[in-house]
Amino acid sequence: MRNITRLLFLGLLVSARVSAQSDTATEAPRYHVVKGYLSFIIPWVTINKEKTTTEFQNATTIGFPVGINIYYSKHFGFSYEITPSVMWQKSDGKPGTSKTSNLLFDPGPIFRFAHGFNIIPRLAFETQGRYGFTPVFNKVYCRTRDVDYWFSVSLPARFGNNAPASVGANLQIGFTFN
C-alpha cells in the first residue's frame, strides 16, 4: 500500500513539473467561476479517548475526494466535496481484505488568500453515521494553463453513532481543472 501511495504522489509531482507552463499574462477571471477537482486523501492519525490509530498500522484507508468549487470573488468561494473511501485491512497470516468503507459529504466556504493559500472550514456528514467539521488548510503549489496542483492538511473532528469523539490529521493531494 505504501508503494501505491508513493506512486500516486510521485505521479502528481512529475506531471506538475512536466505540465508547467511559462508565466504569461492572463486576463482576470469573471466571477462566478465554477471549477471541478479530483484528489486523494490519506488519514495520518485519528485520536479518541480510547485509542490512537495511525495510517498503515493495521489498515490503510485512502479517500478519493471529488468536488466542485464556485468562486464568487478573488477572496471567497464555496466548495462541495464528496469522498468515497477504500480500506485495505491486514489479516493475521491470511490474505487481507479491501472494501469501500465510507462516503463523506463535506461542503464549506473557501476563504482565499494571496499566493494560493486557502482556508476551508468544512461541515462533515458520513454514511457511517458520524458528523462533525473539518478545518482544511490548502496551498496551490503549481499553476498551469489547464490545471492547478495543490495539497491540503485537514484536521477532522467527528462525533456521533455511539462512538467516542475523535480528532485527526489528513494529507490531501489533488488538482483543479481551470
N, C-alpha and C positions, 0 to 999 in steps of 0.2 A: 504494500500500500504506500509506503514511503516513496518507492520508485515512481508510482503514478503521480503522486503529489509533486515530486521533484520535476518530472517530465512536463506536467501542466505549467508549473511556474517557469521553467526554463523556456518552454514554447512561447509563453506570453512575452517574456523578456526579449527573446530573439526576434519575434515578429514585430515588437515595438520598435526595435532598432532598425530592422530591415525596412519597415514601412515608413520610417520617419521622413517627413518632407522638409525641405528647407523653409526657413521662416519667411513667409511672404505676407504682404499686407492683405487683409481680408476685410470685407465690408462688415459693419456692425450688424449683429443679428436683430431681427424684428421680433418683438415678443407678442405673443405667446409662442414659445418654441417647444416642440414635443420631440423627445429622443428616447430610443429604446436601448437597453443594455443587457448583457449576459455576463455571468461571473461564476466563480466557485468560492465557497467559504469553508474554512476548517476551524472547528472549535478547538482552541488551545487547552482551556481548562474550564471546568464547571465546579463551583463550590456551593455546598449547602451545609446545614448543621450536622449532618450525618457522615458526609464523606467529601473528598476532593477527587475528581475524575480528570485525568489528563488524556489528551489525544494519544492514540497508538498504544495505550496501556493494555486494555483487554479488547477494545473495539476501535474501529475507525469510522468516523462519520464525515461525509462530505456533502454539503448543500450546494445546489445549483440555482442561485437566485437569477430570476429574470424580472425585468421591470420596465416601467415607463416613467420618465421624468417630464414634468411640464414646468417649464421655466417662465415665470411671469415678469421677471426683470433680471438685470445683471446680478442682483443680490438675493433673489428669492425664487423658490420653486416648490413643487410638491412631487413626491415620489410614491409610486405604487409598486410594491415588490411582492412576488410570490416565490417561495423557496421550497422545492421538494428536497428531501434529504435521503441519502442512501447510507446504510450502516453495514459494515463488514465486521463480523464478530469471530474471535478466535474460539476454538474448542479444544479441550484437552485431548491431544492425540488423535482427534478426528478432523476431517475437513471442516473448515469454517463455513459460516452461513452469511448470506447477504440478503438485505430486504430494504424496501422503502420504509422508512421509519417515521416520517412526519411530513406535514405540509404546513408551512408558515405563511401567513399573510401579514405584512408589516408596512403599513403606509406611514408617511411622515413628511413634514415640511423640510425643505432644503434651505439652509442659510449659507449663502455663497460668499466667499471672501477672496482676497487677492491671491495670486499665484496658485490657483487651482485647489485651494483648501475649502472644504465644505464640512458643516456640522449638520447631521440629520437625526433629530430626536424621533425615533420611530415607536409606534404602538406595535404590539405583537399579539397575534391570535393563532394558536397552534391546534392542529387536529388531534393532538394528544390530550387536549383539554386544558392546556396551560395557556396563560396570558401574561402580559406584562409590558415592558418597554425596553427599548434598545437604543442608547445613545451611540451614534456612529460618527467617527472622525475619518474623513475621506480626503485623499490627496491625488490629484491628477499628476502623473509623473511624465507623461509623454503625449503630446498632441500632434495629430497628423490631419491631413485634409479630410479623411473619411472616418477616423476613429480616435477617441481619447482613451488612453490606457491609465488605469488607476488602481489604488489599493486602499483598503479601509481597515481600521481596527474598531471593533464594536464590543460593547460591554452589556450583554443581555442580562436582564433581571426578569425572573419568571416566578409565577405564583399559581396556585390552584391545583385541581384534580387530586386532592388529598395527598399531595407530595410537599416536602419542605420547600420553602422559598429558596431560590438559587440565584447566584450571580456567576458570570463567566467572562471570558475574553476570547474573541474570534479574530481571524485574519481572513479578509476577503480580497480577491484579486479579480479584476474584470475589465471590460471595455464597453464604451458607449459609442453608438453609431451616430455620426454627425450628419 
